[in-house]
Amino acid sequence: MKRRIRIIFALILMLTITIQITYSADMNSKGNVYVVPIKGEINNATFNFVENQIEKLNKDGAAAIIFEIDTYGGLVDAAIKIKDAIIESNIPTISFVNNKALSAGVLVTIASDHVVMSETSVIGAAETIPNDEKTLSMWRSVLRDTAQFRGIDPLYIEAMADKDIAIPGVIEKGKLLSLTAIEAHDYGVCELISSDYNEMLENFGINYSNIEMVDESMQIQFSKLISSPLVSSLLLTLGFLGLVIELFTPGFGIGAAISLIGFGLYFGGNILAGNSGWTEIVLFIIGLILLGIEALAPGFGLPGISGIIIILVGVVLAMDNLEYAIMSLSIAIIISTFIGIGLVRKGYNSKLFRKVILNSKLVTNKGYLSNTDRSYMTGKDGRTITDHRPSGFSMIENEKVDTISDEGFISKDTEIIVTRVEGSKIIIRRK
């Protein structure tokens, strides 16, 4: 009996020791290092991608993150948010400049714990657009604060953004600072020149099991492309141009399809990028409905004006950046206007437009007569019974008729004379 108890006790002791050893091995196991790309234009889609990866890898207990950077820059707001996400990470971070880190890419680069550059890479040219004093002052303060936090001399970083900063022997006043990898290493902007991930991790004393590459999903790549200012301008142009074509070709359908594709991609891309939500789409649809109501009513009044304003507000809010939104919208309107004028001038004579637009004139010498011939009113006197802007109603020969002013605004109860009659149009002027 005692022997059996000893055996059971020995088994329990061995099991406890095994569990403890296994637990200690798990605690001391090395995590993976993940390479997260930050390439192309920096915008809100880039921020969403980087933030999601940081949150995921923090939860997974990654050994470190290497941000592989190759960018011409982008939106300042997005770069600041990426900087904050990197600094708040609980695991070691390395910025690896593989080619270039320009403009907003400078801030993203210096946000990591360590900076590494490939042999042929460059960093700098971080001037803001617009380069007014208020924007530049804010941008310099963000760069300076981040550089100081990471132990980098802020003077070199600020000189990348402000051409008024001169550094003897490095950069003269009036030029923006850009540094090669060797120069950046000499001035303490980067700690290592290398393109070898293993060398980087060994240099900074990071233990790891494997190096894993993280790829941008098709959704991220699509949203980054669609939400860029250039593509957004093209999509808005496509959308407005489709509306112009649809206005001149009622019932044709191609214009509406073009407009739907342009605006659909514009709003869809910005929603995927995190720039906007469904509110902006609802505003845009309300604006279209108001324009539709205006199209069914004579003249141009409150529904039409409100519709245009609401459409423009929806388009601007969708980009989440007022400066780029106004720029893209302006480009789209200008291009659409010129193309619309070209369609008006040339379209009516084209074979395509003749198929969809009634282009015939119903003139008297070809046998066409209006329902009521009022040519006899030419030279007759009358009185306006409504204001004319320039159309309205007048009383002529004891008959209320629709008249058009030939000299701009004419107020109500004004003595007038009929100057001419063109088909159903009765042209008047003050007597």
C-alpha positions as CSV (number, residue, x, y, z in Angstrom):
1,M,0.0,0.0,0.0
2,K,2.8,2.4,1.0
3,R,4.7,1.4,-2.2
4,R,1.7,2.3,-4.3
5,I,1.3,5.7,-2.6
6,R,5.0,6.4,-3.3
7,I,4.5,5.6,-7.0
8,I,1.5,7.9,-7.3
9,F,3.3,10.7,-5.5
10,A,6.3,10.3,-7.8
11,L,4.1,10.4,-10.9
12,I,2.4,13.6,-9.6
13,L,5.8,15.2,-9.0
14,M,7.1,14.3,-12.4
15,L,3.9,15.7,-14.0
16,T,4.3,18.9,-12.1
17,I,7.9,19.3,-13.1
18,T,7.0,18.6,-16.8
19,I,4.2,21.2,-16.8
20,Q,6.6,23.8,-15.2
21,I,9.3,23.2,-17.8
22,T,6.8,23.4,-20.6
23,Y,5.4,26.6,-19.2
24,S,8.8,28.1,-18.8
25,A,9.7,27.2,-22.4
26,D,6.6,28.9,-23.7
27,M,7.3,32.0,-21.6
28,N,10.9,32.2,-23.0
29,S,10.0,31.3,-26.6
30,K,10.9,33.8,-29.3
31,G,8.2,35.6,-31.3
32,N,8.2,36.4,-35.0
33,V,9.2,39.6,-36.6
34,Y,6.8,41.1,-39.1
35,V,7.7,43.3,-42.1
36,V,4.9,45.8,-42.7
37,P,5.1,47.8,-45.9
38,I,4.4,51.6,-46.0
39,K,4.6,52.3,-49.7
40,G,3.0,54.7,-52.2
41,E,1.0,57.7,-51.1
42,I,0.4,58.1,-47.3
43,N,-3.3,58.7,-46.7
44,N,-6.0,57.5,-44.4
45,A,-6.1,54.1,-46.1
46,T,-2.4,53.7,-45.2
47,F,-3.1,54.7,-41.6
48,N,-5.9,52.2,-41.3
49,F,-3.7,49.4,-42.6
50,V,-0.8,50.3,-40.3
51,E,-3.0,50.8,-37.2
52,N,-4.7,47.4,-37.8
53,Q,-1.4,45.6,-38.2
54,I,0.1,47.2,-35.0
55,E,-3.0,46.3,-33.0
56,K,-3.0,42.7,-34.3
57,L,0.8,42.2,-33.8
58,N,0.7,43.6,-30.3
59,K,-2.0,41.1,-29.4
60,D,-0.1,38.3,-31.0
61,G,3.1,39.1,-29.1
62,A,5.3,39.8,-32.0
63,A,9.1,40.2,-31.3
64,A,9.3,43.4,-33.4
65,I,7.8,45.2,-36.4
66,I,9.9,46.4,-39.4
67,F,8.1,49.1,-41.3
68,E,9.6,49.0,-44.9
69,I,9.2,52.5,-46.2
70,D,9.2,53.7,-49.8
71,T,7.1,56.8,-50.2
72,Y,7.0,60.3,-51.8
73,G,4.8,61.4,-48.9
74,G,1.1,62.3,-48.7
75,L,-1.3,63.7,-46.2
76,V,0.1,65.4,-43.1
77,D,-2.9,64.4,-41.0
78,A,-2.5,60.7,-41.9
79,A,1.2,60.8,-41.3
80,I,0.6,62.2,-37.8
81,K,-1.9,59.5,-37.0
82,I,0.6,56.8,-38.2
83,K,3.3,58.4,-36.0
84,D,1.1,58.2,-33.0
85,A,0.2,54.6,-33.7
86,I,3.8,53.6,-34.0
87,I,4.9,55.4,-30.8
88,E,2.1,53.8,-28.8
89,S,3.1,50.3,-29.9
90,N,4.2,48.0,-27.1
91,I,6.7,46.1,-29.1
92,P,10.0,47.2,-30.7
93,T,9.7,49.0,-34.0
94,I,12.2,49.6,-36.8
95,S,11.8,51.9,-39.8
96,F,13.6,50.6,-42.8
97,V,13.9,53.2,-45.6
98,N,14.2,51.0,-48.7
99,N,14.5,53.6,-51.5
100,K,13.0,56.9,-50.2
101,A,11.2,58.5,-47.3
102,L,10.1,62.0,-48.5
103,S,7.7,64.6,-47.3
104,A,5.2,63.0,-44.8
105,G,7.3,59.9,-45.0
106,V,10.0,61.6,-42.8
107,L,7.7,61.8,-39.8
108,V,6.6,58.2,-40.2
109,T,10.3,57.1,-40.4
110,I,11.5,58.8,-37.3
111,A,8.5,57.6,-35.3
112,S,10.0,54.1,-34.8
113,D,12.5,53.1,-32.1
114,H,15.2,52.6,-34.7
115,V,15.9,53.9,-38.2
116,V,17.7,51.8,-40.8
117,M,18.4,52.9,-44.4
118,S,19.4,50.9,-47.5
119,E,22.6,51.9,-49.2
120,T,21.0,53.9,-52.0
121,S,18.0,55.4,-50.1
122,V,17.3,59.0,-49.3
123,I,15.2,60.9,-46.7
124,G,14.0,64.5,-46.6
125,A,12.2,67.2,-48.7
126,A,9.4,67.4,-46.1
127,E,7.9,70.8,-47.1
128,T,4.2,71.1,-46.6
129,I,1.6,72.2,-49.2
130,P,0.4,74.9,-48.6
131,N,3.6,76.3,-47.1
132,D,2.0,79.1,-45.1
133,E,3.4,80.1,-41.8
134,K,0.7,78.5,-39.7
135,T,0.9,75.1,-41.4
136,L,4.7,75.1,-41.5
137,S,4.9,76.0,-37.8
138,M,2.6,73.2,-36.8
139,W,4.5,70.7,-39.0
140,R,7.9,71.7,-37.7
141,S,6.7,71.4,-34.1
142,V,5.5,67.8,-34.8
143,L,8.7,66.8,-36.5
144,R,10.8,68.5,-33.7
145,D,8.8,66.8,-30.9
146,T,9.1,63.3,-32.6
147,A,12.9,63.7,-33.3
148,Q,13.5,64.8,-29.7
149,F,11.5,61.8,-28.4
150,R,13.6,59.4,-30.5
151,G,16.9,61.0,-29.7
152,I,17.5,62.5,-33.1
153,D,18.9,66.0,-33.6
154,P,15.7,68.0,-34.5
155,L,17.7,70.6,-36.5
156,Y,18.3,68.2,-39.3
157,I,14.7,67.1,-39.4
158,E,13.3,70.6,-39.3
159,A,15.7,71.6,-42.1
160,M,14.0,69.0,-44.2
161,A,10.7,70.9,-43.9
162,D,11.8,74.6,-43.7
163,K,14.1,76.1,-46.3
164,D,14.9,79.0,-44.1
165,I,16.9,76.8,-41.8
166,A,20.6,76.8,-42.6
167,I,23.1,74.3,-41.2
168,P,26.8,75.3,-41.8
169,G,28.5,72.7,-44.0
170,V,25.3,70.8,-44.6
171,I,22.6,73.0,-46.2
172,E,22.4,76.6,-47.0
173,K,19.4,78.9,-46.5
174,G,16.7,78.7,-49.2
175,K,17.0,75.0,-49.9
176,L,15.3,71.9,-48.3
177,L,17.5,69.3,-46.8
178,S,17.6,65.8,-48.2
179,L,20.1,63.2,-47.0
180,T,21.6,60.1,-48.5
181,A,21.9,57.0,-46.3
182,I,25.6,57.8,-45.5
183,E,24.8,61.4,-44.7
184,A,21.9,60.4,-42.5
185,H,24.1,57.9,-40.6
186,D,26.8,60.5,-40.2
187,Y,24.3,63.0,-38.7
188,G,22.6,60.5,-36.5
189,V,19.3,60.4,-38.4
190,C,19.7,56.7,-39.0
191,E,21.5,54.1,-36.9
192,L,22.4,51.5,-39.5
193,I,22.9,51.2,-43.2
194,S,21.7,47.8,-44.3
195,S,19.2,45.9,-46.4
196,D,19.5,42.7,-44.4
197,Y,16.6,42.1,-41.9
198,N,18.7,39.6,-39.9
199,E,21.5,42.1,-39.6
200,M,19.1,44.8,-38.4
201,L,17.6,42.6,-35.7
202,E,21.0,41.4,-34.5
203,N,22.3,44.9,-34.4
204,F,19.5,46.0,-32.1
205,G,19.5,42.8,-30.0
206,I,16.1,41.6,-30.9
207,N,15.6,37.8,-30.4
208,Y,13.1,36.2,-32.9
209,S,12.0,32.9,-34.4
210,N,11.1,33.9,-37.9
211,I,10.6,36.9,-40.2
212,E,7.2,37.1,-41.7
213,M,6.2,39.4,-44.6
214,V,2.9,41.3,-44.4
215,D,1.2,42.1,-47.7
216,E,-1.3,44.9,-48.3
217,S,-4.7,43.4,-49.3
218,M,-6.3,44.2,-52.6
219,Q,-8.9,46.2,-50.6
220,I,-6.1,48.4,-49.1
221,Q,-4.4,48.9,-52.4
222,F,-7.7,49.7,-54.1
223,S,-8.7,52.2,-51.4
224,K,-5.3,53.9,-51.4
225,L,-5.5,54.3,-55.2
226,I,-9.1,55.5,-55.3
227,S,-8.7,58.0,-52.4
228,S,-5.6,59.7,-53.7
229,P,-6.2,63.3,-54.8
230,L,-5.3,62.7,-58.4
231,V,-7.6,59.7,-58.9
232,S,-10.3,61.4,-56.9
233,S,-10.2,64.4,-59.2
234,L,-10.5,62.1,-62.2
235,L,-13.4,60.2,-60.7
236,L,-15.2,63.5,-59.8
237,T,-14.6,64.7,-63.4
238,L,-16.1,61.5,-64.7
239,G,-19.1,61.8,-62.4
240,F,-19.9,65.4,-63.3
241,L,-19.2,64.8,-67.0
242,G,-21.7,62.0,-67.0
243,L,-24.3,64.3,-65.5
244,V,-23.6,66.9,-68.3
245,I,-24.0,64.2,-71.0
246,E,-27.2,63.0,-69.4
247,L,-28.6,66.6,-69.3
248,F,-28.0,66.9,-73.1
249,T,-29.1,63.4,-73.9
250,P,-32.2,62.8,-71.9
251,G,-33.2,59.1,-71.8
252,F,-30.0,58.0,-73.5
253,G,-28.6,56.4,-70.3
254,I,-24.9,56.4,-71.1
255,G,-24.3,59.7,-69.2
256,A,-26.1,58.3,-66.2
257,A,-24.0,55.1,-66.3
258,I,-20.7,57.1,-66.5
259,S,-21.8,59.4,-63.7
260,L,-22.8,56.4,-61.5
261,I,-19.4,54.7,-62.1
262,G,-17.5,57.9,-61.3
263,F,-19.3,58.9,-58.2
264,G,-19.7,55.3,-57.0
265,L,-15.9,54.7,-57.2
266,Y,-15.3,58.1,-55.6
267,F,-17.5,57.5,-52.6
268,G,-16.8,53.8,-52.3
269,G,-13.0,54.3,-52.3
270,N,-13.2,57.0,-49.6
271,I,-15.4,54.8,-47.5
272,L,-12.9,51.9,-47.8
273,A,-10.1,54.3,-47.0
274,G,-11.9,55.4,-43.8
275,N,-12.3,59.0,-45.0
276,S,-16.1,59.1,-44.9
277,G,-19.2,57.1,-44.1
278,W,-22.7,56.8,-45.4
279,T,-23.7,60.3,-44.3
280,E,-21.9,61.9,-47.2
281,I,-23.6,59.5,-49.7
282,V,-27.0,60.3,-48.2
283,L,-26.3,64.0,-48.6
284,F,-25.2,63.4,-52.2
285,I,-28.4,61.5,-53.0
286,I,-30.6,64.1,-51.4
287,G,-28.9,66.7,-53.6
288,L,-29.6,64.7,-56.7
289,I,-33.3,64.3,-55.7
290,L,-33.6,68.1,-55.2
291,L,-32.1,68.6,-58.7
292,G,-34.6,66.1,-60.1
293,I,-37.4,68.1,-58.5
294,E,-36.0,71.3,-60.0
295,A,-35.9,69.7,-63.4
296,L,-39.6,69.0,-63.3
297,A,-40.4,72.6,-62.4
298,P,-40.1,75.7,-64.6
299,G,-37.3,78.2,-63.8
300,F,-34.6,77.7,-61.3
301,G,-35.4,78.1,-57.6
302,L,-34.7,76.8,-54.1
303,P,-34.7,73.1,-54.9
304,G,-32.0,73.5,-57.6
305,I,-29.8,75.8,-55.5
306,S,-30.2,73.6,-52.4
307,G,-29.5,70.5,-54.5
308,I,-26.2,71.9,-55.9
309,I,-25.0,73.0,-52.4
310,I,-25.8,69.7,-50.8
311,I,-24.1,67.7,-53.6
312,L,-21.0,69.8,-53.2
313,V,-21.0,69.5,-49.4
314,G,-21.3,65.7,-49.7
315,V,-18.4,65.5,-52.2
316,V,-16.1,67.7,-50.0
317,L,-16.9,65.9,-46.8
318,A,-16.2,62.5,-48.4
319,M,-12.5,63.2,-48.7
320,D,-11.9,64.1,-45.0
321,N,-9.4,66.8,-46.1
322,L,-10.8,70.2,-47.0
323,E,-7.8,71.4,-49.0
324,Y,-7.5,68.3,-51.3
325,A,-11.3,68.1,-51.5
326,I,-11.7,71.6,-52.8
327,M,-8.7,71.2,-55.1
328,S,-10.2,67.9,-56.6
329,L,-13.7,69.4,-56.8
330,S,-12.4,72.6,-58.6
331,I,-10.4,70.5,-61.1
332,A,-13.4,68.3,-61.8
333,I,-15.8,71.3,-62.3
334,I,-13.4,73.1,-64.6
335,I,-12.7,70.1,-66.8
336,S,-16.4,69.1,-66.9
337,T,-17.3,72.7,-67.8
338,F,-14.9,72.9,-70.7
339,I,-15.9,69.4,-72.0
340,G,-19.5,70.3,-71.6
341,I,-19.0,73.5,-73.7
342,G,-17.3,71.4,-76.3
343,L,-20.2,68.9,-76.4
344,V,-22.7,71.8,-76.8
345,R,-20.7,73.3,-79.6
346,K,-19.9,70.1,-81.5
347,G,-22.3,67.5,-80.2
348,Y,-25.4,68.8,-82.0
349,N,-23.8,68.3,-85.3
350,S,-22.6,64.8,-84.6
351,K,-24.3,61.6,-85.7
352,L,-24.6,60.4,-82.2
353,F,-26.4,63.4,-80.8
354,R,-28.7,63.6,-83.8
355,K,-30.0,60.2,-82.8
356,V,-31.0,61.3,-79.3
357,I,-31.8,65.0,-79.6
358,L,-34.6,66.6,-81.5
359,N,-32.8,69.0,-83.7
360,S,-35.5,69.9,-86.3
361,K,-36.9,73.5,-86.4
362,L,-40.6,73.8,-87.0
363,V,-40.8,76.9,-89.2
364,T,-43.8,78.4,-91.0
365,N,-42.3,78.2,-94.5
366,K,-42.1,74.4,-94.2
367,G,-45.7,74.1,-93.4
368,Y,-45.6,74.1,-89.6
369,L,-48.0,76.3,-87.6
370,S,-48.2,76.9,-83.9
371,N,-51.4,76.2,-82.1
372,T,-52.1,79.9,-81.8
373,D,-50.7,82.5,-84.2
374,R,-50.1,85.7,-82.2
375,S,-48.1,87.5,-84.8
376,Y,-50.8,90.2,-84.9
377,M,-49.7,91.4,-81.5
378,T,-46.5,92.9,-82.9
379,G,-46.5,96.6,-82.1
380,K,-49.5,96.3,-79.7
381,D,-49.4,98.0,-76.3
382,G,-50.0,96.2,-73.0
383,R,-49.2,96.0,-69.3
384,T,-47.1,93.5,-67.3
385,I,-49.1,91.7,-64.6
386,T,-46.0,90.0,-63.1
387,D,-42.4,90.8,-62.7
388,H,-40.2,89.7,-65.7
389,R,-36.8,88.0,-64.9
390,P,-36.9,88.0,-68.0
391,S,-40.1,86.0,-68.5
392,G,-43.5,86.6,-67.0
393,F,-47.1,87.4,-67.9
394,S,-48.6,90.4,-69.5
395,M,-52.1,91.6,-70.5
396,I,-52.2,92.4,-74.3
397,E,-55.4,93.0,-76.2
398,N,-57.4,91.9,-73.1
399,E,-55.6,88.6,-73.2
400,K,-53.2,87.2,-70.6
401,V,-50.1,85.9,-72.4
402,D,-46.7,84.6,-71.6
403,T,-44.1,87.2,-72.5
404,I,-40.3,87.7,-72.5
405,S,-38.5,90.9,-71.7
406,D,-36.0,92.0,-74.4
407,E,-34.2,94.4,-71.9
408,G,-33.7,92.5,-68.7
409,F,-35.9,93.0,-65.6
410,I,-39.3,94.6,-65.9
411,S,-41.4,95.1,-62.8
412,K,-45.1,94.4,-62.5
413,D,-47.7,97.0,-63.8
414,T,-45.3,98.5,-66.3
415,E,-46.5,99.8,-69.7
416,I,-45.0,97.7,-72.5
417,I,-45.0,97.2,-76.2
418,V,-44.6,94.0,-78.2
419,T,-41.5,94.3,-80.3
420,R,-41.8,91.0,-82.2
421,V,-43.3,87.5,-82.1
422,E,-41.2,84.4,-82.7
423,G,-43.4,81.4,-82.9
424,S,-44.9,81.1,-79.4
425,K,-42.5,83.6,-78.0
426,I,-43.9,87.2,-77.5
427,I,-41.0,89.6,-77.0
428,I,-41.7,92.9,-75.1
429,R,-39.9,96.0,-73.9
430,R,-40.9,99.1,-71.9
431,K,-43.0,101.5,-73.7
